[in-house]
Amino acid sequence: IKHPLQNIWTLWYYENDRNRSWEENQREITSFDTVEDFWGLYNHIKAASELRQGCDYSLFKKGVRPMWEDEANKHGGRWLINLEKKQRTLDLDNFWLEILLCLIGEAFDEYSDDVCGAVVNIRNKGDKIGVWTADASRGQSVMEIGRRLKERLNIPQKVIIGYQIHKDTMNKSGSVTKNTYTI
Ligand code: M7G
């Protein structure tokens, strides 16, 4: 028998098609709930670094859409890792795989229930990885998730990452969103 995961996870793929809305461009690929099915999927799809500019992968708990508007995300926010251009070849795929393993392995222990999913954005101006949590007002949970994330990705202490509330991101398209937490 296969090794069951704690949760069922859904992979989403976003590709920019100007004739469709942002929401319509989010495509649900498949769901899985075993270790073996995760690797089957992972080995079968393109690495994040091979996607075209403007594309995203998202992995969310089944039933949660990778959108601010979803019931599970609307009070939440994300820990955001902004990558430099050169990190696409150096770090992007390693970071993304490590985050996928953190999600499906429930690496945030008692705070794992607060994790909704993660998104990788492939962008010309610099790729981004976000880990989305359910409730920005749960400070202890948000900070503990951020601390572990940084630890698992081996991000040096001196490199500061920020947590942004989705409502702030939503209302501030274009320029930078303020950090509500940093670690
Ligand atoms: P992005 O793809 O997160 O980052 O947002 P980018 O600016 O680096 O490309 C780009 C645009 O996509 C936003 O300004 C929104 O118009 C749209 N968008 C992104 N997200 C995450 C959402 C979302 O959750 N809901 C909706 N309705 N639009 C979104």
Boltz pocket constraint, residues with backbone or C-beta under 6 A from the ligand:
constraints:
  - pocket:
      binder: B
      contacts: [[A, 22], [A, 23], [A, 66], [A, 67], [A, 68], [A, 69], [A, 121], [A, 123], [A, 173], [A, 174]]
      max_distance: 6.0
